Every structure is written in structure tokens, then in C-alpha cells.
Amino acid sequence: MNCPHCNTEIDPGAVFCGNCGQALSPQPIAQQQIIGQATAPSPTPFGQVTQPTQTAAPASSAPPFQPAAISSAQVGTVQTSPSVFSPQPAGVTNAPMTGGFNNMPAYASPIAMQKKGDGLATASLVLGILGLIGWIVAIVGFIMGILALIFGTLSLKSSKRGFAIAGTILSIPVIGASIFSAVIGYQNYQKKHDTTKSSTSSNKTAVVKNADEQTVSTSCYDIQLPKALKITQSPDNCSISGLDEVAGSFYTVVGLTVDQSTLDDLKTASRPDILNFLKSSPGSSIASEEQTTFRGDKAYHYVLKSAEGDQGNAIYVAHKSSTDNLFIFLRIEDNGEAGLDGLEQGLAWK
């Protein structure tokens, strides 16, 4: 049966609801039959003589009681009821005691609260099991472990105590593994962040200015070149060129936009271009070539040599800028070595 006030399930025969305290309609108490129980006679009016009531005795008992003759002196006396301490006839039993502690109102047992505790115990076990997988994602595993611990602790006194204990025990390694996963993830993030920061810092290192050099700025980079060079700069892209007619030095930087396949294989992509350049200078050849890096970017380097002994360097650099993704640096020196070390140190990407 349910409480008419809060609809909580209660035990049959309850007088009050154990959840909200609502008084319930009292149930009829079964009357116990008392075999042969004698009732006390009512008071006899003054002047009358009452005759004792005869009760049927068992077949094995003595003959029926015969009342003695009543004298005239006894007329007018009041016949009182037998003493409560007088022996009871055979077959008469005492009625059970009513009232007192034996008949206190029964209260409804908290069945709803017990069911709630069972549900928490089950939830604790399920969360503990799922957390053994969920800890891989640190935040998910940590939440599952904390909930399993809380639910298990709250339901330790429920009927499913075993579930609660198991969920509580499982929550401990789940929480620990989740914290470990978070620490490892943070360390990996820091390493990746530091590597990226270091790479960006190396690419954007401030150019060290020299009194004999000039700074040429484009939308893609800043570069330090000798002051003796006469610079020609394109306003539409990041290409520049410089010529020193006295010293016979020549610098050029070309910015291009190419597809990804070209960037993946710079050696194959740059070969036709460098051969076309050598055709413009009869007797020139490739002295050496190698896969390398330039300011931290993937690059392919050619060392060129002319028939007159002039030396040149050409390097193809795969670098993503705001407009271009491939840059060609070319340096030619008459009667001297044209290394790229100074050119690389004087470059800062934007």
C-alpha cells in the first residue's frame, strides 16, 4: 500500500507514514476469542436474589453446581460479582494484554530510501568499471572515479553493500590513472609547445645589423644585404635582386607559389630550373648538391661553379608565408666563395 500524502510505499498495517509522518486510517484489530470466558454479572437490584449461571462442564468434570437454599435473612442483601482472584473454570484463558508497548502504532519502513541506496550502489559499481577504460581521457575518467567513490560511500549501508564496496575500491585506481593521464598529457603538450616556440623563435630571430649592410624588407621577410648592392624590389611579391657591379656580386631572392608535390620533392622539382640557369652561363656546372635546412625549413642546396672560377650558391627553401611557399636564394661572387652562412644569419621570416 502507498501513503495517500506522499505516495511512498509503506508496510500494511502502518498507522503513520515513515517518510512524511501522515496519519493513516487505523486498521481493525482482530478480536481474539476466549473460550469459556465468563463475563462479570451486572449488579443485582436491592431485594432480589440472583441465581448463579450454570455453564456446561466437560464430560469428565464434576456434577453441575447446586446452589444452597437462601434464608430469609439473606433477603435484601446485594449479590456482588465473583472476585477477580477466584480460580477460573476449566477452559477459560486470559485475554492477551492490550495497550502498552505491545500495541504501539506501527510506522512505515523507509522502503523508498532503501531502494535509493541500492540504486547508488549499482551506479557506483558501473561507474567504477567504466572508469577503467575512461581514464584514457583524463577528465572523463576523473569524473567517473569521483562519482563512483561518492555513490559507493553513501550506499555502504544499503542491501547492495557488496556493489558499493566494489565501486568504491575501483574508484581509487581510476582516479589515480586519470591523474597520471592528465600529467602525461600536460607534459606532452609542454614539449610540443616548447618545440613550436623554439622553432618560431629561431625563424623570427632579430636580424643582427652590420654597419656595412642594409636591411631590405618585404611582406615575407627582412634580410641583411651588403650596402654596395643596388636593390631592385618587386612591389607585388617577395622577390628582390641586388647587383654590385664593382665587386661583381649578385644576389637574388625569388618567391613562388607551388603545389605540395613540388615541396615534397625539392630535388626533382628544382633540377630543371637550375639546369636552365646554367645554360645562361656557358661552362658553368654543379659542383655539389645536398638536402639540407635553411632557417629550420626543408631545403635543397646547389654549389655552382663557372668556367672562370666564379662560385655561386642556389638554395630552394620550402617555407609558408602570407603569399608564397617556395623561396629561391641565389648568390654569385666573382673570384670568391659565395657561402650562404651570412645570408641565412641575416634573414628573419615574418
C-alpha positions in Angstrom: 0.0 0.0 0.0 1.1 3.6 -0.6 0.9 6.8 1.6 -2.1 9.0 0.4 0.0 12.1 1.1 3.5 11.4 -0.5 2.7 8.2 -2.3 5.6 6.4 -0.6 5.3 2.6 -0.4 4.6 1.6 3.2 4.0 -1.6 5.1 0.5 -3.0 5.6 -1.0 -2.2 9.0 1.1 1.0 9.5 -0.6 3.8 11.4 1.9 6.6 10.3 3.9 7.1 7.1 7.6 6.8 8.0 8.5 9.3 5.2 6.2 12.3 5.7 4.5 11.4 9.1 1.0 11.4 7.6 -1.5 9.6 9.9 -3.2 6.7 8.3 -6.6 5.2 8.8 -6.4 2.6 11.7 -6.8 -1.0 10.7 -9.3 -3.1 12.7 -7.6 -5.3 15.3 -8.7 -8.8 15.2 -10.6 -9.9 18.3 -9.3 -13.0 19.9 -11.9 -15.4 21.0 -11.7 -16.5 24.6 -13.1 -20.0 25.1 -15.5 -20.2 28.0 -14.6 -16.7 29.2 -17.1 -15.6 31.9 -18.4 -12.1 32.0 -18.8 -10.4 35.3 -22.6 -10.2 36.3 -24.1 -6.8 36.5 -25.1 -5.5 39.9 -28.3 -7.0 41.3 -31.1 -4.6 42.3 -31.7 -4.3 46.0 -34.1 -7.0 47.4 -33.5 -9.5 44.6 -31.6 -12.8 44.7 -29.7 -13.8 41.7 -29.0 -17.4 40.7 -25.6 -18.4 39.6 -25.3 -19.0 35.9 -24.6 -22.6 35.1 -22.0 -23.4 32.4 -21.7 -26.6 30.6 -18.8 -28.6 32.0 -16.8 -31.1 30.1 -17.9 -34.7 30.4 -15.1 -35.5 32.7 -15.8 -32.7 35.2 -17.9 -32.9 38.5 -21.7 -32.8 38.6 -23.3 -29.4 38.0 -23.2 -26.9 40.8 -26.3 -26.9 43.0 -26.9 -23.6 44.9 -27.7 -23.8 48.6 -31.0 -22.6 50.0 -31.3 -18.9 50.7 -32.6 -18.0 54.1 -34.9 -15.1 54.7 -32.1 -13.3 56.5 -30.3 -13.1 53.3 -33.1 -11.3 51.5 -32.3 -7.8 50.7 -28.5 -8.4 50.5 -26.7 -7.3 47.4 -25.0 -10.1 45.4 -21.7 -9.0 44.2 -19.6 -10.3 41.3 -17.1 -13.1 42.0 -13.6 -11.9 42.9 -11.2 -11.4 40.1 -8.7 -13.5 42.1 -11.0 -16.5 42.3 -9.9 -19.5 40.2 -11.0 -19.6 36.6 -13.1 -22.5 35.5 -11.5 -25.1 33.2 -11.3 -24.0 29.6 -11.1 -20.3 30.4 -8.0 -18.4 29.2 -6.7 -15.0 30.0 -7.1 -12.5 27.1 -3.8 -11.1 25.9 -2.7 -7.8 27.3 -3.7 -4.9 25.1 -2.1 -1.4 25.1 1.4 -0.7 26.3 4.5 -1.4 24.2 2.9 -4.4 22.5 0.3 -2.3 20.8 2.3 0.8 19.9 1.4 2.2 16.4 3.5 0.6 13.6 5.4 3.1 11.4 6.0 2.5 7.7 9.6 1.3 6.9 11.6 3.6 4.6 11.4 1.3 1.6 11.9 4.2 -0.8 15.1 5.3 0.9 16.4 1.7 0.8 15.7 1.5 -2.9 17.6 4.8 -3.4 20.6 3.3 -1.6 20.5 0.2 -3.8 20.5 2.4 -6.9 23.5 4.4 -5.7 25.4 1.2 -5.0 24.7 -0.1 -8.5 25.7 3.2 -10.1 29.0 3.2 -8.1 29.9 -0.3 -9.5 29.0 0.6 -13.1 31.0 3.9 -12.9 34.0 2.1 -11.4 34.0 -0.4 -14.3 33.6 2.2 -17.0 36.3 4.3 -15.4 38.8 1.5 -16.1 38.5 2.5 -19.7 37.5 6.1 -19.4 40.8 7.1 -17.6 42.5 7.3 -21.0 40.6 10.6 -21.4 41.8 12.2 -18.1 38.8 14.4 -17.4 36.2 11.6 -18.2 38.0 9.1 -16.0 38.4 11.5 -13.2 34.7 12.4 -13.1 33.7 8.7 -13.2 36.1 7.9 -10.4 34.9 10.7 -8.1 31.2 9.8 -8.7 31.9 6.1 -8.1 33.6 7.0 -4.8 30.8 9.3 -3.6 28.0 6.9 -4.6 29.8 3.9 -3.0 30.3 5.8 0.2 26.7 6.9 0.5 25.3 3.4 -0.2 27.6 1.3 2.2 24.5 0.6 4.4 22.2 -0.4 1.6 21.2 -4.0 0.9 23.7 -4.0 -2.0 26.7 -3.3 0.2 28.8 -5.6 -2.0 28.2 -3.4 -5.1 29.0 -0.3 -3.0 32.3 -1.7 -1.7 33.4 -2.9 -5.2 32.6 0.5 -6.8 34.5 2.3 -4.0 37.5 0.1 -4.5 37.5 0.5 -8.3 37.2 4.3 -8.0 40.7 4.6 -6.4 42.8 3.3 -9.3 40.5 5.1 -11.8 41.2 8.4 -10.1 44.9 7.7 -9.9 45.1 6.6 -13.5 43.2 9.7 -14.6 45.6 12.0 -12.8 48.5 10.1 -14.3 47.0 10.5 -17.8 46.5 14.2 -17.2 50.1 14.7 -16.1 51.5 12.8 -19.2 49.2 14.8 -21.5 50.3 18.0 -20.0 54.0 17.1 -20.3 53.5 16.1 -24.0 51.7 19.4 -24.6 54.5 21.3 -23.0 57.1 19.6 -25.1 55.2 20.3 -28.3 54.6 23.9 -27.2 58.3 24.4 -26.4 59.3 22.9 -29.7 57.0 25.1 -31.7 58.0 28.1 -29.7 61.7 27.3 -30.2 61.1 26.8 -34.0 59.2 30.1 -34.3 61.8 31.9 -32.2 64.6 30.7 -34.5 62.7 31.7 -37.6 61.9 35.2 -36.2 65.3 35.9 -34.7 66.0 39.6 -35.0 68.4 40.4 -37.7 71.9 41.5 -36.4 72.6 44.7 -38.2 76.1 45.5 -39.6 77.4 48.9 -40.4 78.3 47.7 -43.9 74.9 46.2 -44.6 71.5 47.4 -45.4 68.1 45.9 -44.4 65.7 45.0 -47.2 62.2 44.4 -46.0 59.3 42.6 -47.8 56.0 41.2 -46.7 57.6 37.8 -46.2 61.0 38.5 -44.6 63.6 41.0 -43.6 67.1 40.4 -45.0 70.6 42.0 -44.5 72.5 42.6 -47.7 75.7 44.5 -48.4 75.3 48.2 -48.9 77.2 48.1 -52.1 74.3 46.2 -53.7 71.8 48.1 -55.8 68.5 46.6 -54.8 65.5 46.2 -57.1 62.4 45.1 -55.3 59.0 44.0 -56.7 56.0 45.7 -55.1 53.7 42.8 -55.9 55.6 39.9 -54.3 58.5 39.0 -52.1 61.1 38.8 -54.9 64.2 41.1 -54.8 67.5 41.3 -56.6 70.8 43.1 -55.9 73.8 43.8 -58.0 77.3 45.1 -57.1 78.9 46.0 -60.5 82.2 46.9 -58.9 82.8 43.7 -56.9 80.8 41.5 -59.3 78.5 40.3 -56.7 74.9 39.3 -57.4 72.1 38.4 -55.0 68.5 37.4 -55.8 65.6 36.1 -53.9 62.5 34.8 -55.7 59.2 33.9 -54.0 56.9 31.4 -55.7 53.7 29.6 -55.0 53.8 25.9 -56.0 51.8 22.8 -55.2 52.5 20.4 -52.4 54.1 17.7 -54.6 56.9 20.2 -55.5 57.6 20.9 -51.9 57.7 17.2 -51.0 60.5 16.6 -53.6 62.6 19.7 -53.9 65.5 17.9 -55.6 63.4 16.7 -58.5 61.4 20.0 -58.7 64.5 22.2 -58.7 66.6 20.3 -61.2 65.1 21.7 -64.4 65.2 25.2 -63.0 68.9 25.1 -62.0 69.9 23.5 -65.4 68.2 26.3 -67.2 70.1 28.8 -65.2 73.4 27.1 -66.0 72.6 27.3 -69.7 72.7 31.1 -69.4 76.3 30.8 -68.3 78.3 28.5 -70.7 80.8 26.4 -69.0 79.1 26.5 -65.6 78.3 23.3 -63.7 77.0 21.9 -60.4 80.0 21.4 -58.1 77.9 19.7 -55.3 74.4 19.4 -54.1 72.7 18.2 -50.9 69.4 18.0 -48.9 69.6 20.5 -46.0 67.7 23.0 -43.9 67.6 26.8 -44.1 66.4 28.7 -41.0 64.8 25.5 -39.8 62.9 24.8 -43.1 63.3 22.0 -45.5 65.8 23.0 -48.4 67.9 21.7 -51.2 71.3 23.3 -51.8 73.4 23.6 -55.0 77.0 24.8 -55.2 77.7 26.2 -58.7 81.0 26.9 -60.5 81.7 28.8 -63.7 84.5 28.2 -66.2 86.2 31.4 -65.0 86.3 30.2 -61.4 83.4 32.2 -60.1 81.4 30.5 -57.4 77.7 30.6 -56.8 75.1 29.1 -54.4 71.5 28.4 -55.1 69.1 27.1 -52.4 65.5 26.2 -52.7 63.6 26.6 -49.4 60.1 25.3 -48.6 58.6 28.0 -46.3 55.0 29.0 -46.0 54.5 32.8 -45.9 51.5 35.0 -46.4 51.9 34.9 -50.2 54.4 32.3 -51.2 55.5 28.8 -50.1 58.8 28.3 -52.0 61.8 30.7 -52.0 64.9 30.5 -54.1 68.1 32.2 -52.8 70.9 32.8 -55.3 74.3 34.3 -54.6 77.1 34.8 -57.1 80.6 36.1 -56.3 83.2 36.9 -58.9 86.6 35.3 -58.0 85.5 34.4 -54.5 83.5 32.0 -52.3 79.8 32.7 -52.2 78.7 30.9 -49.0 75.2 31.1 -47.6 76.0 31.3 -44.0 75.9 35.1 -43.9 72.7 35.2 -46.0 71.0 32.7 -43.6 72.0 34.6 -40.5 70.8 37.9 -41.9 67.3 36.6 -42.7 64.3 36.8 -40.5 60.9 35.4 -41.6 57.7 37.3 -40.9 
